[in-house]
Amino acid sequence: MEDNKLALLIDSDNVSAKYLTGILDELTQYGVTTYRRIYGDFTSPANAKWSEKLLEKSIIPIQQFSNTAG
């Protein structure tokens, strides 16, 4: 297999943290994930589960404050 370089960009509002392991396992079949970013409002309680996984999986959070409610 070639050394394909992949980027993982996550929208934390639309993907549950429980799927992260499966996503990373799937990506290893296609190459090496060298760029891992997650975008979301990490001040929100809805994203609390993501905060636990970020350091464990070397994902860099990018804070995006919510512009609207709901």
C-alpha positions in Angstrom: 0.0 0.0 0.0 1.2 3.5 -0.8 1.9 6.0 2.0 -1.2 8.1 1.4 -1.6 11.1 3.6 -5.1 11.8 4.8 -6.8 14.7 6.6 -9.6 14.1 9.1 -11.9 17.1 9.6 -14.8 16.6 12.0 -17.9 18.8 12.6 -18.6 18.0 16.3 -22.2 19.1 16.0 -23.0 16.4 13.4 -20.9 13.4 14.5 -21.0 11.6 17.8 -17.8 10.9 19.7 -18.7 7.3 20.0 -17.9 6.8 16.3 -14.4 8.1 16.5 -12.6 4.8 16.9 -14.4 3.3 14.0 -13.6 6.3 11.8 -9.9 6.2 12.6 -9.8 2.4 12.1 -11.4 2.8 8.7 -8.9 5.5 7.7 -5.9 3.3 8.5 -7.0 1.1 5.5 -6.4 4.0 3.1 -3.2 5.7 4.5 -1.8 7.7 7.4 -4.0 10.4 9.0 -1.5 13.3 9.4 -4.0 16.1 9.8 -6.7 15.8 12.5 -9.0 18.7 13.3 -12.4 19.0 15.0 -14.6 22.1 14.7 -17.3 23.0 17.2 -18.4 24.9 20.2 -16.6 23.2 23.0 -18.2 25.5 25.6 -21.4 23.6 24.9 -22.4 20.6 27.1 -23.4 18.7 24.0 -19.7 18.5 23.1 -18.4 17.3 26.4 -17.8 13.7 25.2 -15.5 15.1 22.5 -13.3 16.8 25.0 -12.4 13.5 26.6 -11.2 12.0 23.3 -9.2 14.9 21.9 -5.9 14.3 23.7 -6.3 10.6 23.5 -6.5 10.6 19.7 -4.3 13.7 19.0 -7.1 15.8 17.5 -6.7 19.5 17.5 -9.9 21.4 18.5 -10.9 24.6 16.6 -13.4 26.6 18.6 -16.4 27.8 16.6 -18.9 29.7 18.8 -22.5 29.1 18.0 -24.1 32.0 16.0 -27.7 30.8 16.6 -29.5 28.8 19.2 -30.9 25.4 18.0 
